[in-house]
Amino acid sequence: MKRILVLGLVVVGLAIGYGFTGDNVPQPKFSFQGAPTTPEQLGEMLFFEKMISANKDLSCASCHIPEHGFADTVPFSIGVDGRLGKRNAQSCANMSERSFFFYDGRAATLEEQVKFPIEDENEMGLPIAEAVVRLNKDKTYVQYFKAIYKQAPNETNLKSAIAAFERTLETSDTPFDRYMKGNDSAISLSAQRGRELFMSDKAKCFDCHFSPDFTGDEFRNIGLYDGVKYKDEGRYAITKDKSDMGKFKVPGLRNVAVTAPYMHNGMFKTLREVIDYYDDPYKTVAHPVNMDSLLLQPLHLTEQEKTDLENFMITLTDDRFVKR
């Protein structure tokens, strides 16, 4: 079953972990008191630190909102000077076991991925070297870094701290996990049917969404590339391998019910829209290029089967994200 990193600072969710005020702006209430004493705690502070963005008005949490499974709520996040990101901001939870990061797989480690949003001109827009300079001008941060890393802030320990925090964002307190541990009443009969369908040759979901986090860290072309309306080349932009044209990293499905909108371009607002798309991609993209063979024929799901699949995916939501 899913591994949870227990460090005495596990993010404790909505009720006591983080507060929110208008426009989903996160107000940090850290899972520790006083000064940070571990890389994970320092990384948590930095995750909410706006100093490391160009205009000092954005943090990692601006686009990876704890309340929404550490994902954003809009198709493209609003970055520095109101610029829009190029792809939908994925959740940064349940990433400790991943082997690639970002939809195009440009980063191979959590530490490596930290640099991209900080420096991206459409996101936080700050050279990481300048972020380090700013941290070194802050006496409090210098004190924290020296206490934890025995060094002043630098690029390596900045990335190390944020990555350490992100590794704590593992979730497995879900109805699905309780069901798998033997509690047959943890999920509804509809969700149980949905689970069976999810794993079946008819729906084919499990072909791409396997492992405890429901991803195989593979790259797939699901039909959202036609070179005309849908022009994002995905993995190809990194590898320059024509077979990767239109392929994107398969995201994990934990907490998927609270991380809308969906797809790399955020084009679907609901899980039902996603299910309808997979049932017959040709209704959305008439002439997909290089689409995965799994999707070449419509699935012909019934309305009940679509409902069952959706109910199953809802059971993958960790308790901390369930609004009460």
Protein Blocks (a to p, Z undefined) as FASTA:
>chain_A
ZZdddehiacebjmlmpccdehhiacdddfbehjdfbfklmmmmmmmmmklpfklpacfk
lmmcfkloopafbfbdcdehhiacfbdcddfehklmpcbecjkopafbfklmmmmmmmpm
klnopafklmmmmmmmpmklmmmmmmmnopacdfklmmmmmmmmmmmmccfbdfklmmmn
opaklpcfklmmmmmmmmmmklommmmmgcjkopahiacdehiaghlmmmcgkjmlmnop
aklgoiacdddfehklmmccedjkopafbfklmmmmmmommlmmmbaghiafklmpcfki
afklmmmmmmmmmmmpcfklpcZZ
